[in-house]
Amino acid sequence: MKLQTLLITASLVLGNMAWAGPGDATHKPIHGGVLATVKDVDYELVASVTALRLYVRDHGKAVDVSKSTAKLTLLTGSEKQEVELKPSGDKLEATGTYKVTAGTKAVAVISFGAKQATARFVIK
């Protein structure tokens, strides 16, 4: 009986380890920004006072954003700023002057043709 319990416990533990394998390592920001995951797609926002960049990865691989757009809303205290992000290489980007500080909240609505996704961020 004890051997059977031990074998069942071992199989459950080892089975769960397989699910948490190396794929989870891809859920980290790789460009120094903040990360949001929506339906298994990672959105990384890199925000500064002069540029806003949004990188999109699906299961660790860069998503082609060449035909995509995004609307980013920045909320800093009581101030609200809306910015259109356009494709720029492997990311969606806007340059200009932005009010971005630690604690700034950002909401991105990304359009992939007829599909849309919404990602929420808090700048660190």
Protein Blocks (a to p, Z undefined) as FASTA:
>chain_A
ZZmmmmmmmmmmmmmmmmmmmklmmmccfehpacddeehiacdddddfkbccddddeehi
acdfklgccdddddehjbccddddddehjaccdeddddddehiacdddddehjbccdddd
ddZZ
